[in-house]
Structure formats: structure tokens, C-alpha cells
Amino acid sequence: MPRSARILLQGHIYHLTHRCHNGSFFLRFNIARADYRRRLWQSVREFKIQMLNYCITSNHTHLLLIAVRPNRISKMMRHLEGEFASSYNRRKGRSGTFWSERYHSTLIEDGQHLWNCMNYIDLNMVRAGVVGHPKNWHWCGYQEIMGLRQRYSILDLEALALLGGATDQSRFAKWYDAGLADRMKSGSLRREPIWTESMAVGSEGFVSRVAALAKNRKRLEINRWGETCWSVREPVGCHAIRKDS
């Protein structure tokens, strides 16, 4: 990556996922997804977050972003999801919990690990069998990357182009679209829990460094996923599937 890109893109990449309470389909109607996206657009600007991708499904959300300090993420999420939940409950005349506990955060290494995570997010509703291509799901970042949605843009397209080593956004869009098409053609659409259940995903060295900094590092598991991809997580709940299993 060029030096100028590293100066512009200071911080770490995080993939955030959050499910509706008990897996409820609170986001199944367009009015709810539109309200969430509008509030996301406002929050990204208020808390100065570089958003790289997102997907709003019927019962959970994906956010991929860059932040210098993790506390800036927690502040944004507390504001965004608290305000949205209150608005939803008022509109529906309901009370009670909207979100299922706290959102999950996964550190993502840049390079191919980042693009694999990007693909995974954009292909969410294809994997679910709702649409045949991300261009047909109007609630994900693919729309903005390809210029299909330009008003109230949430993504930092300049940051994406720099991360991809592209000279401009149009070149990046063509490169990214080609990579996504190759992934779809290969049939690689299975669910990959490493993106939503791990503490970090990347090279062996990257996840080892993250594990070494964790307070509970003695309890962590480092698993291999593919030839060059590794993940680190706590040994509870669902485990990432090892390549040799």
C-alpha cells in the first residue's frame, strides 16, 4: 500500500455484526431498513468513522469500518442502535429489547482478508437465497461501490480505492466487481463463521499479535481457515471450521 494511503487510513479495520433480539425479523420491511440506513449515514459523520461496507438484512446488520480508537465505535453504536431502537418501538407501539445483547466485533487484516470479508458481506442476501446478485439488494454497500446509489453515500469510496491500490474509484469498482463475480462463479457462498464469531481474522502473524494483546490470551484458540487465513477466538459457542476437519 502506498505511504499516502497508510497516512490517510490510520486505524484498524473492524467488522461489526448485530442481530435483532431472538433473531426476530424486525428489519424485514423497507421502512425500517431505510430508517436504520439514514441514522447510519448521520452517525458515520457525527463520529468521524470511515465506513467501508455494510449490509442491512431482515434480522441483523453488518458494518465494516476503520476507526483509530475502539471507544469511538462503541459510542457510535450506542447512539445509532439506541436511537434507532427507540424510534422503531415508538412507531410500532411496542416496548422491550430490539437488539440481541451487544454487537460482535472482529478485527480484520487488510489485503486479501479485507476483500474476502467485503465479499462475504455483500453476498449475504445471495447466500440466503433472497436475491441472485448484490445489485438486487438495495441495502448493502455494493450499491454505492458500483455507483448505483449516490445520494447520502455512507461508504468512504476514496479509502476503499486506496486500500485496493487503485488510482481512482471507477477502477476500484471494476476490480472489486470482477473479484466478486469470480467468487460467485466458484460457488463459494457457504456461511463462514470466522467473520462473525472471531476476535480477529488475517494471517497467522496478525492473529497471533492480536491474541498476545488480549487480556484473556491464555483461553484463546487460533484456528486455520484456508491456506493463508487464520482466526482467533474464545473457545465457546460455535467454533470456526478447520480446513482439515
HUSUL-V691777 format. One record per residue. N is the residue number from 1. SS is DSSP state (A for helix, B for strand, O for the rest). PSI is psi in radians with two decimals (none if undefined). Layout:
n = [N,N]
ss = [SS,SS]
psi = [PSI,PSI]
This chain:
n = [1,2,3,4,5,6,7,8,9,10,11,12,13,14,15,16,17,18,19,20,21,22,23,24,25,26,27,28,29,30,31,32,33,34,35,36,37,38,39,40,41,42,43,44,45,46,47,48,49,50,51,52,53,54,55,56,57,58,59,60,61,62,63,64,65,66,67,68,69,70,71,72,73,74,75,76,77,78,79,80,81,82,83,84,85,86,87,88,89,90,91,92,93,94,95,96,97,98,99,100,101,102,103,104,105,106,107,108,109,110,111,112,113,114,115,116,117,118,119,120,121,122,123,124,125,126,127,128,129,130,131,132,133,134,135,136,137,138,139,140,141,142,143,144,145,146,147,148,149,150,151,152,153,154,155,156,157,158,159,160,161,162,163,164,165,166,167,168,169,170,171,172,173,174,175,176,177,178,179,180,181,182,183,184,185,186,187,188,189,190,191,192,193,194,195,196,197,198,199,200,201,202,203,204,205,206,207,208,209,210,211,212,213,214,215,216,217,218,219,220,221,222,223,224,225,226,227,228,229,230,231,232,233,234,235,236,237,238,239,240,241,242,243,244,245]
ss = [O,O,A,A,A,A,A,A,O,O,O,B,B,B,B,B,B,B,B,B,A,A,A,O,O,O,O,O,O,A,A,A,A,A,A,A,A,A,A,A,A,A,A,A,A,A,O,O,O,B,B,B,B,B,B,B,O,O,O,B,B,B,B,B,B,B,B,O,O,A,A,A,A,A,A,A,A,A,A,A,A,A,A,A,A,A,A,A,A,A,A,A,O,O,O,O,O,O,B,O,O,O,O,B,B,B,B,B,O,O,O,A,A,A,A,A,A,A,A,A,A,A,O,A,A,A,A,O,O,O,O,O,O,A,A,A,O,O,O,B,O,A,A,A,A,O,O,O,O,O,O,O,O,O,O,O,A,A,A,A,A,A,A,O,O,O,O,O,A,A,A,A,A,A,A,A,A,A,A,A,A,A,A,A,A,A,O,O,O,O,O,O,O,A,A,A,A,O,O,B,B,B,O,A,A,A,A,A,A,A,A,A,A,O,O,O,A,A,A,B,B,B,B,B,O,O,O,O,O,B,B,B,B,B,O,O,O,O,O,O,O,O,O,O,O]
psi = [2.37,2.65,-0.70,-0.60,-0.71,-0.60,-0.77,-0.59,0.75,2.38,-3.04,2.72,2.25,2.41,2.04,2.37,2.48,2.26,2.61,2.71,2.21,0.42,0.31,2.60,1.01,-0.38,0.38,-0.32,2.59,-0.59,-0.65,-0.75,-0.66,-0.70,-0.74,-0.79,-0.67,-0.74,-0.57,-0.77,-0.77,-0.74,-0.68,-0.70,-0.71,-0.69,0.13,0.99,2.39,1.85,2.24,-0.52,2.86,2.81,2.25,1.95,-2.90,-0.36,0.14,2.95,2.67,2.32,2.26,2.11,2.91,2.32,2.46,-0.68,2.28,-0.55,-0.41,-0.60,-0.84,-0.65,-0.77,-0.80,-0.68,-0.74,-0.92,-0.94,-0.50,-0.80,-0.72,-0.78,-0.72,-0.73,-0.76,-0.81,-0.69,-0.78,-0.62,-0.14,0.60,2.92,2.90,-3.14,2.38,-0.79,2.66,1.73,-2.58,2.67,2.74,2.42,2.29,2.19,2.31,2.27,2.59,-3.08,-2.57,-0.51,-0.71,-0.80,-0.56,-0.68,-0.71,-0.85,-0.78,-0.70,-0.85,-0.47,0.17,-0.89,-0.31,-0.77,-0.63,-0.14,0.25,-0.70,2.86,-0.25,2.57,-0.45,-0.34,-0.04,1.92,0.13,0.68,2.88,-0.39,-0.66,-0.74,-0.70,-0.70,0.09,0.29,-0.29,2.04,-0.46,2.44,0.84,2.35,-0.61,2.59,1.54,-0.53,-0.72,-0.71,-0.76,-0.73,-0.74,-0.56,-0.02,0.37,2.63,-0.38,2.98,-0.60,-0.68,-0.71,-0.75,-0.75,-0.75,-0.77,-0.73,-0.68,-0.72,-0.68,-0.70,-0.70,-0.70,-0.73,-0.68,-0.59,-0.21,0.32,1.27,0.13,2.76,2.35,1.70,-0.25,-0.55,-0.36,-0.09,-0.10,2.85,-0.61,2.63,2.33,-2.65,2.90,-0.71,-0.71,-0.90,-0.52,-0.69,-0.72,-0.78,-0.67,-0.46,-0.21,2.54,-0.60,0.63,-0.45,-0.34,0.02,2.64,2.35,2.07,2.60,2.43,1.73,-3.01,-0.68,0.21,2.37,2.77,2.70,2.41,2.91,2.52,1.04,2.74,-2.53,2.37,2.60,2.48,2.13,2.64,-0.56,0.19,none]
